[in-house]
Amino acid sequence: MRSSIARTALLGLLLLGSAGCGGSSQPPRGGALGPTVQAPLRFAGRLSLSGSLAGAREGGVLVRLVEQATGRVVLRRIYDLGDPLWDRRAAEQSLYFALTPDSAFDAEPPVHAPIVLEAVHLPAGVAAEPSAADERVVVLAEPGVLDVELRLHGAAEVAGAHAPSPR
């Protein structure tokens, strides 16, 4: 469990470090891109919110597929926390999510491995671009996996915090 948390934290840091490349499909400076992903870009699974996010009813959760080396967002979809699709019968709230070619953002081939799935809490009133202060979970994505488990835990002192983007 501890190594899983450490790996998730490391992936998050790596992804945040490359976030400045946002929508760019240019290769990173001095680095080689990984192999081209051949499998269909389809992901589905369960997204669970716990901690201070378990009772959230405003804002949303951005689920996206990101090319790790460049930070290019390939697929993305926002789930509104006010939507009745959320199952709120337990201590945490959850829903089943799906990213398909219909969720394309910048899915122009080629897409290079490694790729990561990321779920980011978007506080109420925040557009679709998350900041580094937003709660998130990042996991390595295996193309075509349809049973991904994303668990996003909100720390009470951080959930809902959002640093405005510099202009």
N, C-alpha and C positions, 0 to 999 in steps of 0.2 A: 504494500500500500504506500509506504513512504517513498519507495523508488518511483512509483507511478506519479505521485504528487511532484516529486523533484523533476521527473521527465517532462511533465506538463508545464511546470514553471519554466524550465529551460526552453521548451518550444515556444512558450509565450514571449520570453525575452528575445529569442531569435527572431520571431515574427515582428515584435515591436521594433527591433533594430532595423528591420527592412521595410517598415511601414512608410518611410519617406519615398519609397518607389511606387506606392499606391497603385495607380492604374497603368504604370509603365510596363511594356513588354520587353524592354531592353535588358540584356543580360547584365548581371552585376559586374562592377569593375574588378578585374583581376580574378574572377571566379568562373568556373565552368558550370553550365546548367546540367542538371541530372538527365537521366534518360527520358525520352518522350513517353507520356502516358498513353497507352493503347486502348485500355478498357473504357467502356462508356462512362461518362461523368454523371453518375447517378448515386445518390446517397440518401438513406432514410434511417430513421431510428427514433429514439425517445430523448426528449430534452426535458430535464428536471431542474427546477429552481428551488433552492433551499436557503436556510438562514434568513437574512432580512429580505430576500427576494421572494420567499415563499408566499407572502401575502400581497405582493405588488399587483396593482390593478391598473396602473398607468405606465405609459412608456411602451417599450417593446424589447424584443430580443432579435438581434441580427444574427442569422446563421449564414456562414459563408465558407466557400472553398477557396483557399489561397495557395498560389504557387510560392513555396517557401523561399526559394532563392531570390526571387524578384519582388515579392510582396504583391504581385498582381492578383486581384480578386477575380476569380473565374466565374463562380456562381454565387448568388446571394438571394436571400429572402428574409423579410422582416415579419415577425409574428407579434401582433398587437397584444399586450397584456390584458386588455379589456375584452378580448374575443372570448366568446363562450366555449371555444374549442378546448380551453385549458381545463384539465381535470384537477379540481381543487378539493377532492374528498380526503386526501391524506395531509400530513404535516407539510409536505412540499407540493407545489403545483407542477404539472407536467403536461406535455402534449407530444403527439407523434409528428415529426417533421419530415420533409422531403426536399431534396435539391435535385432538380432534373434539368435537362436542356432548356425547359421553359423558364428556369431561374437564371439564365445566362446573363452575365454582366460584361465580361471580357473573355469569352470562351473561344476566341479565334485560335485554331490550332497553330503551332503545337503547344501543348501544355506539358511542362516538365516536372518530373518527380524531384524531390519529395513534395507532396501536397499536404496541406493541413486543413482540418475542419475547425472552425472557430465559432463560438457562440459568445456574443457580447451584449450585455445589458445596456439598453439605450433609455436613459431617464426621460420622463415626460418633457416634451418641448424640444427634444434634441433631434436633429436631422439624422439621416442614415449614416453619417460618418462618425464613428466612435473616436473618443480621445483615449490617451494612455491611462487616464484615471478611471475609465469605465471597467466594471467587473467583467471578467472574461474567462473562458476555458478554451484551451487549444489541444487538439489531439491529432496525431498522424493519421492520414486518411489512406485507406486501401481502396482503390477504384472499384466501384460496383458493390460495395458493402451495404447491405440493406438492414443492418441491425446495430447501428452505432448507438452508443450510450453517451450522451453529453450531460454532465452534471455541473450546473453553474451555482456556486454558493456565494451568497452576498454577505459580506462583513458589515455589521450595523454601521460602523463609522465611515464606511466607504460607499455603500450602496446609495446611488442617487447623486453621488458627487460627479461633477462634470466640469472639467477645466475648459473654458472657451478656447477655441482655436485662435492662434495669433493671426492677425489680419495684415 
